[in-house]
Each structure stands twice: as structure tokens, then as C-alpha cells.
Amino acid sequence: MKYILYFLVSFFTLNAFAADITVEMLNKRSDGQIMVYSEDISRIKVGDTITWVPTTKGHNIHFLAGPEGWEVPKKSKMSKEYSYKFEIPGIYFYQCTPHKGMGMIALVVVGGDISNKDVIAKVKVVAKSKKKLPELLDQL
């Protein structure tokens, strides 16, 4: 009984502190950059959820890589809000499919774990994303 009670208290305590973060899909950000997410790098805890919200039509979320053991949810529907709860620590890499060539890419770092940085660095990207990805990884 003592162990069941301990588990329940731990479970509800951890979930009580899980956060919900919103990242917008933007045509233009306040810093003047175009075709970007509101955050280039989101730093969250295990159990946190990110909801991506399109501010205009024509954007999506397409995951390209994540930590070992992670099941890739592939991509969201175009111009639709999308939420994902991050359960495995590591770096997650995603892009907007129609705007990947314009550098509309971003990272999520879960639990401060950057051990899969080399895997993310090897993902093939195109056009402006080729320059932006190494710059983002240098910020970790």
C-alpha cells in the first residue's frame, strides 16, 4: 500500500508541473525574419507539451529527427494546430514542409539533453536550412 501511495503522489506531482508551451508558425517574426516559428529553439522539460499554432495558412510541423527510441509522429496537417507531449529527453528537429528551403526549421530540447546533437547535425536539409541548422546547433 505504501508503494502504491508513493507512486500515485509521484505521478500526480510530476504531471502537475508539466507545462504547455505555444509556438506560432509565422510568415514574419518581430525580429524581421520571415517564414519562421516564434521560437527557433524551445527548451522544455520531460512531460511538457508544445502546441504549434498557425497564424496564417500554409504552415505545418514535420519532424525529421529525434532521440533514440522516439516514435516519429511524422507531420501535422497543413494550416492546423498541432500538439505533442515530449516524453523522451533529447533534441527534436522539425521543419515546415512548404518553407523548409526558406529556413523554416526549429529545435526542441527536452530535459536539457543534447546527446543526440551529432545525429541532428547529419539530417539532410536544403537551401537556407543548410546554414541555419548548424547555427541553431551552435546555440545548444
Buried (B, 14 or more C-beta within 10 A) or exposed (E): EEEEEEEEEEEEEEEEEBEEBBBBBBBEBEEEBEBBBBBBBBBBBBBBBBEBBBEEEBBBBBBBBBBEEBEEEEBBEEEEEBBBEBEBBBBBBBBBBBBBBBBBBBBBBBBEBBEBBEBBBEEEBEEBBEEBBEEBBEEE
